[in-house]
Amino acid sequence: MPGKTMSDWDIELDQSHSRRNAGQVIDAMSHAARLARRDPQRRGNIVYLPPRGEVIITGDMHGCRENFERIVKHADLSRNPNRHLVLHELEHGGPMDEEDGCLSFELIEEAAELKIQYPNQVHVILANHDVAEMLEIQLYKGTTNQTQKFREGLIHAYGDRHMEVKRAYCEFFKSLPLAIRTPNRVWISHSTPHLDALPDFDYSIFERELSDEDFRRESSVYSFLWGRNQSEMAAKIFARHMDVDLLIVGHQPSQMGFMTPNSWHIVLYSDNKLGRYLTVPLDQPVNHYGLSRQIRKIIDLPR
């Protein structure tokens, strides 16, 4: 990690498959959750970035360690105090342990550590796979049960304390903001609602403290995080209600690593070798066409 210094909160990140220190991880996740809730840039469930510097935005990472390490190294946050990094959907995919358990939980822990090291620069936003873990929804990729593989990875790493660690992850997820706003009218979130969800959508989720009811199926948080295939009309309604000009999201896989499905959305996907990222300046006007041309491959960054 750039600028890493040892502290009471540091997690030993090279202990995969060897009974990691559950207590240390639980404490770190709790610390990161407190920092997320108390972010001075946060109002309600939105983080408002300052009018200087830049923000590096990623899409779904899905356990892709190579892309995670490349983007963290590129961000070089210790040397760039006016640079922000947005991360989301880190779990479910990537390397497996010797017994075929998913190791993507490591990226959740490392993102929490980054939040502790750079609390005002690192912004982990809530994603639908986080809520799926909270609700124990079984997610599949092809015939692979990703939820089960994730659980097996935790069991292999933490033994009989794996459920304590899982609960710590879920408390961290509950602390995360729903979105990021920039001063130049860009909205960053995991997804946005599809058209059918908008008539009954509860926009107060961005302003008030969320309850357990908000994390259930059929809630506005659920439809916000699971929205796909947004039409031009859906994007326009949501963007105008939130008073923004651009919507940068993840959630939707793309063979090219990105999509521009309408004149409002830019969709980033940061998994695999075609994974992309986007750097947005905070101190100058931006538009959909210009930012679309600035999307870059993560694999082109040094590891």
C-alpha positions in Angstrom: 0.0 0.0 0.0 1.4 3.5 -0.8 2.4 5.4 2.3 1.7 2.5 4.6 2.8 2.8 8.2 2.3 0.2 10.9 -0.3 1.0 13.5 -2.6 -0.8 15.9 -5.2 -1.1 13.1 -3.0 -2.7 10.4 -4.1 -6.1 9.2 -1.6 -8.7 8.2 -2.7 -9.2 4.6 -0.4 -12.1 3.7 -2.0 -14.7 6.0 -4.4 -16.2 3.4 -5.6 -19.7 4.2 -3.6 -19.8 7.5 -6.1 -18.7 10.2 -6.0 -15.0 10.0 -6.3 -12.8 13.1 -10.1 -12.5 13.4 -10.0 -10.2 16.3 -7.7 -7.7 14.5 -9.9 -7.8 11.4 -13.1 -7.3 13.4 -11.6 -4.2 15.1 -10.3 -2.8 11.9 -13.7 -3.2 10.2 -15.4 -1.5 13.1 -12.9 1.4 12.9 -13.4 1.8 9.2 -17.2 1.8 9.7 -17.0 4.6 12.2 -14.8 6.6 9.9 -17.3 6.1 7.0 -20.2 7.3 9.2 -18.3 10.3 10.5 -16.8 11.4 7.1 -16.8 15.2 7.4 -17.7 15.4 3.6 -20.8 13.3 4.2 -24.3 14.6 4.5 -26.9 11.9 5.0 -25.8 9.1 2.7 -24.0 11.2 0.1 -20.3 12.3 0.2 -19.8 15.7 -1.3 -16.3 16.1 -2.7 -14.4 19.4 -2.5 -13.9 21.7 -5.5 -10.2 20.8 -6.0 -8.2 17.9 -7.0 -9.6 14.8 -8.8 -11.4 11.5 -8.2 -10.4 8.1 -9.5 -13.6 6.0 -10.1 -13.7 2.3 -10.5 -16.5 -0.1 -11.2 -17.2 -3.6 -9.8 -13.9 -5.2 -8.8 -15.2 -8.7 -7.9 -12.1 -9.9 -6.2 -9.7 -9.0 -9.0 -6.6 -8.5 -7.0 -4.4 -7.5 -9.9 -6.7 -4.6 -10.8 -7.1 -3.6 -7.1 -3.4 -3.4 -6.6 -2.8 -1.5 -9.8 -5.5 1.1 -9.1 -4.3 1.6 -5.5 -0.7 2.1 -6.6 -1.8 4.5 -9.3 -3.8 6.6 -6.9 -0.7 7.1 -4.7 -2.9 8.8 -2.1 -0.1 9.6 0.3 1.6 11.8 -2.3 -1.6 13.3 -3.7 -3.7 14.7 -0.8 -6.3 16.2 -3.2 -6.9 12.9 -4.9 -9.9 10.7 -4.1 -10.5 7.0 -4.8 -13.9 5.4 -5.2 -14.3 1.6 -4.7 -17.3 -0.7 -4.7 -18.4 -4.3 -5.1 -15.1 -5.9 -4.1 -16.3 -9.4 -3.3 -17.4 -12.5 -5.3 -14.8 -13.6 -7.8 -11.0 -13.5 -8.3 -8.4 -15.9 -6.8 -9.4 -19.0 -4.9 -7.7 -20.7 -1.9 -6.3 -24.3 -2.0 -9.7 -25.7 -1.1 -11.6 -23.7 -3.8 -12.9 -21.0 -1.4 -13.2 -17.4 -2.6 -10.5 -15.0 -1.4 -12.3 -11.8 -2.4 -12.9 -11.0 1.3 -9.3 -9.9 1.4 -10.2 -6.9 -0.8 -12.9 -5.9 1.6 -10.4 -5.9 4.4 -7.8 -4.0 2.4 -10.4 -1.4 1.4 -11.2 -0.9 5.0 -7.5 -0.5 5.8 -7.3 2.1 3.1 -10.2 3.9 4.6 -8.4 4.0 7.9 -5.2 5.2 6.4 -6.8 7.8 4.1 -10.2 8.5 5.7 -11.0 11.7 3.7 -9.7 10.3 0.3 -11.0 6.8 0.1 -14.7 6.3 -0.4 -16.2 2.8 -0.5 -19.8 3.0 -1.7 -22.6 0.5 -1.0 -23.2 -2.2 -3.7 -25.8 -4.8 -4.3 -23.4 -7.7 -3.6 -22.8 -6.1 -0.2 -26.5 -6.2 0.5 -26.7 -9.8 -0.8 -24.2 -10.8 1.8 -26.1 -9.0 4.5 -29.4 -10.8 3.5 -27.6 -14.1 2.5 -29.0 -13.9 -1.0 -27.5 -16.7 -3.1 -25.7 -15.2 -6.1 -24.6 -17.3 -9.0 -22.1 -16.7 -11.9 -22.9 -19.5 -14.3 -23.2 -22.6 -12.2 -21.0 -21.2 -9.4 -22.7 -20.2 -6.1 -20.6 -17.1 -5.3 -22.2 -16.6 -1.9 -21.3 -20.2 -0.9 -17.7 -19.9 -2.2 -17.3 -16.6 -0.3 -18.5 -18.4 2.9 -16.1 -21.2 2.3 -13.2 -18.8 1.9 -14.1 -17.2 5.3 -14.3 -20.6 7.0 -10.9 -21.6 5.7 -9.4 -18.4 6.8 -11.1 -17.8 10.2 -12.4 -21.2 11.3 -15.0 -21.1 14.0 -14.8 -17.2 14.1 -15.9 -16.8 10.5 -19.4 -15.7 11.4 -18.0 -13.0 13.7 -15.9 -11.7 10.8 -18.8 -11.8 8.4 -20.9 -9.8 10.9 -18.1 -7.2 11.0 -18.2 -6.9 7.2 -21.9 -6.4 7.3 -21.7 -3.6 9.8 -19.1 -2.0 7.6 -21.5 -2.3 4.6 -24.3 -0.7 6.6 -22.0 2.3 7.3 -21.2 3.0 3.6 -22.6 6.0 1.7 -24.9 5.4 -1.2 -23.3 7.9 -3.5 -20.7 10.5 -4.2 -21.3 14.0 -5.6 -18.7 16.2 -7.2 -18.9 20.0 -7.3 -19.0 19.9 -11.1 -22.4 18.0 -11.1 -21.2 14.3 -11.4 -23.1 11.6 -9.5 -21.2 8.4 -8.6 -23.0 5.3 -7.3 -23.2 1.6 -7.7 -26.3 1.9 -9.9 -29.5 4.0 -10.3 -33.1 2.9 -10.4 -34.7 1.6 -13.6 -37.8 3.3 -15.0 -40.4 1.1 -13.4 -39.0 1.8 -9.9 -39.0 5.5 -10.2 -42.8 6.3 -9.5 -42.5 4.9 -6.0 -38.9 5.6 -5.4 -38.1 7.0 -1.9 -35.5 9.7 -2.4 -35.3 10.3 1.3 -32.8 7.3 1.5 -30.1 9.8 0.5 -30.8 12.1 3.4 -31.9 10.1 6.4 -30.3 7.4 8.6 -31.1 4.0 7.1 -32.8 1.2 9.1 -32.8 -2.6 8.7 -36.0 -2.2 6.7 -34.2 -0.3 4.0 -31.9 -3.2 3.3 -34.7 -5.6 2.5 -36.1 -6.7 -0.9 -38.6 -4.3 -2.4 -37.1 -1.3 -0.7 -35.8 1.8 -2.5 -32.2 1.0 -1.5 -32.7 -2.4 -3.1 -34.1 -1.0 -6.4 -31.4 1.7 -6.3 -28.6 -0.9 -6.1 -30.1 -3.4 -8.5 -31.1 -1.1 -11.3 -30.0 -2.2 -14.7 -30.6 -1.3 -18.4 -31.5 2.2 -17.5 -33.3 4.0 -20.4 -32.7 7.6 -21.4 -35.9 8.5 -19.7 -35.0 6.8 -16.4 -31.6 8.5 -16.4 -33.1 11.9 -17.2 -35.7 11.7 -14.4 -33.2 10.5 -11.8 -30.5 13.0 -12.8 -32.9 16.0 -12.8 -34.3 15.0 -9.5 -30.8 14.8 -8.0 -29.7 18.0 -9.8 -26.7 16.5 -11.6 -25.6 16.2 -15.2 -23.7 12.9 -15.3 -24.3 9.5 -13.7 -21.2 7.2 -13.3 -22.1 3.7 -12.1 -21.0 0.1 -12.1 -23.2 -3.0 -11.6 -23.6 -3.9 -15.3 -21.0 -6.3 -16.8 -19.5 -5.2 -20.1 -17.2 -7.1 -22.4 -15.4 -3.9 -23.2 -15.1 -2.8 -19.5 -17.4 0.2 -20.0 -20.7 1.3 -21.6 -22.5 4.5 -22.4 -26.1 3.3 -22.6 -27.6 6.8 -22.8 -26.5 10.5 -22.7 -26.4 10.5 -18.9 -24.8 7.3 -17.8 -21.2 6.0 -17.9 -20.9 2.4 -16.7 -17.6 1.2 -15.5 -16.6 -2.5 -15.0 -13.2 -3.1 -13.2 -13.1 -6.9 -13.2 -10.7 -8.9 -15.5 -8.1 -7.7 -18.0 -10.6 -5.3 -19.7 -11.5 -3.6 -16.5 -11.6 0.2 -16.7 -11.3 3.3 -14.5 -12.0 7.0 -15.0 -10.4 10.0 -13.5 -12.6 13.1 -13.1 -11.2 16.5 -12.3 -13.1 18.3 -9.6 -12.2 21.9 -10.4 -13.4 22.3 -14.0 -16.5 21.6 -16.1 -17.0 18.1 -17.5 -19.4 16.5 -20.0 -20.5 13.0 -21.0 -18.6 13.0 -24.3 -15.3 14.3 -22.8 -15.3 11.9 -19.9 -16.3 8.9 -22.1 -13.0 9.5 -24.0 -11.0 9.5 -20.8 -11.9 6.0 -19.7 -8.8 3.9 -19.4 -7.8 0.2 -19.0 -6.5 -0.7 -15.5 -4.2 -3.3 -17.0 -2.2 -0.5 -18.6 -1.2 0.8 -15.2 2.0 -0.5 -13.5 1.5 -3.1 -10.8 
